[in-house]
């Protein structure tokens, strides 16, 4: 059985979060280096929109990501979800817990929390 390295094993596809092209290229090169270091059969980068131009990587187009377009009417979108999902979503909005922000200085803290939660 081969050991495999996957960039985001709990998420279908998401681009590498990097400050710029140089940081992105460093992340890709580092991922490639893990193959030999950890004696892996292969390494997978599950990218959504980013592209890797290095010839040692090849695209595998067997998987797809489905996107649900959001409508103006919240109830119309929620009707497509399970009752449990609708309840959780309504609770978030009702308690005003929904917030989106991105602060580059907090990137390291975000990854610490993200990795911990994914292991749980």
Residue, then its C-alpha position, 0 to 999 in steps of 0.5 A: x500500500x502506498x503512502x500518499x501526501x494530500x494538501x487538504x485531505x478534509x476539503x475537496x479543493x482549495x487554493x494554497x493561501x499565500x501572500x504572493x507568487x513567491x510564497x505559493x511557489x515555495x509551498x509547491x516546492x516544499x510539498x514536492x520535497x515531502x515526497x522523498x523526505x517522507x517516502x511517499x508514493x505521491x503528493x496531491x495538491x488539490x487546487x481550485x483555481x491556482x495552476x502549477x507550471x512545474x513539469x514534475x506535477x501533472x493534472x489529474x482531472x478525475x474529480x469535480x467541485x459542485x458550486x451552489x449559486x446563491x439566490x437573493x432569497x435565503x429560504x430558496x437556498x436553504x430549502x435545498x439543504x437538510x433540516x439540520x443544516x438549515x437549523x445550524x445556518x439560521x442559528x448562526x444568522x440569528x445570533x449574529x455569529x457570521x463574520x468574514x475577514x482576512x488579516x495576513x498577520x493572523x495567517x499562522x494562528x489560523x492554520x494552527x486552529x485549522x489543523x487542530x480542528x481537522x484532526x478532531 
